[in-house]
């Protein structure tokens, strides 16, 4: 052993399979400047850093974050710091998402109540017409 650590690399197909996304999805994140793979001719070569970024982008998407919000959070990461600023920003985004979901839930519950009332009026009108 020479003491050098070999860096793991991934193809676009490797990442697509691992994260169950299309290669087109990965290329989209490249076009957005979120992933910057090396190239060997036409072949994309992704590093562990690219893999982690893709994982974070997809997690952000599942949490309802926009691509810009995910980019902002990822760019805040600094391996030489405690990342407290990034953690505070992430927590704020989580709170914003939670508040938006709560509002949507309230709106859905109100709509269900209104639909129930409209259906009841409809049924009542039908009973009156049938009698």
N, C-alpha and C positions, 0 to 999 in steps of 0.2 A: 504494500500500500504506500502511496506517495503522499498521503495526507490531504489530497485535493478531494473536494466533495463534488460529485457529479450532480448537476442540476437536472431535475426531471423536466421533461418537455412533453407537450401534448399536441396532437393534431386537432383540427377542427372537428373531425368525426369523433375523436375520443371525448371531447368536451360535450358535444351534442348528445352522445350516448349517455354519458355520466349524469347530465342534468336534464335529460329527456326534453331537449329543445331541438329545433331544426338548425341546420348549418346557416340558413338564412337569418335566423334570429341572432346568431353570433356575429354574422357579418354586419347586421344592423347596428349592433353595439360597437363594432369597429368603426363603421361610418360615422357614428355619433362621437367618436373619439374616446370611448370608454375603455376599449381594449386596444392594445397596440402590439400585436404579435410581430415577431421577426419573420423574415421571409427567406426562403431558399428557393429561388425561382418563383414559381406559382404557389408553392407550398407554404402554408402558414405554420409557424412554430410558436406555440403558446408556452409560457412559463408557469411556474407555481403561482406567481403574482397575478398573472392573467386569470388563472383558474379561480383564485380567491376573489378577484374583482367580479368575475362572472357570477360566482355564488352570491356575493353581496347584492349585485344588481337584481338577480332573480328573487332574492329574499325581499328586497325593497319593493319589487313589483307585487309580490304576494301581500305585502303589508299595505299596499295602496299608494306607495310613494311614486311620484313622477320620476322620469329619468333624470331631470335636472336636480331633484332633491337627492336622489341616490348619488349622482355625480358629486354634489356638494359634500355629502357625508363621506364618501370614499376619498375625496381630495383632502379632507381634514386629517386623515390618518397619517400619523407620524410615528414610525417605529422607535424613534429616539425619545419620545415623550410619554407621559401617562395618558394622553388622549382624552383628558377631562373635557376639553372644549368639544370634541367630537361626541362624547357621551352625552353631554348636556344638549347638544343639537339633536342627537338621535332621540333623546327623551322628549324634547319639545315636539318633534315630528310625530312621535307616537301619541302624545297627548292630543295634538291637532287631529290626527286620524281617528282617535277614539271619540273625540267630540263630534266629528263629522258623521261617524257611524251612529252615534247616539241620536243625532238629529234625524238621520235617515230612518232609524228604527221608530222614532216618535212619529215621523211623517207616515210611515207604513201603517203603524197602529191606528192613526187618525183616518187614513184612507180605508182601512178595513172596517172601522166603525161606520164611516159614511157609506160604504158599500152594503154593509148589513142593513142600515136604515133604508137605503134605496131599494134593496131587495124586499124588505118587509113591506114598504109602501106598494111595490109592484104586486106582491102576493095579495095584499089587502084589496087592491083595485081589481085583481083577477077574481077574487072570491065574490066581491060585490057584483061584478058583471055576470058571473056564473049563477048567482042566486036569483 
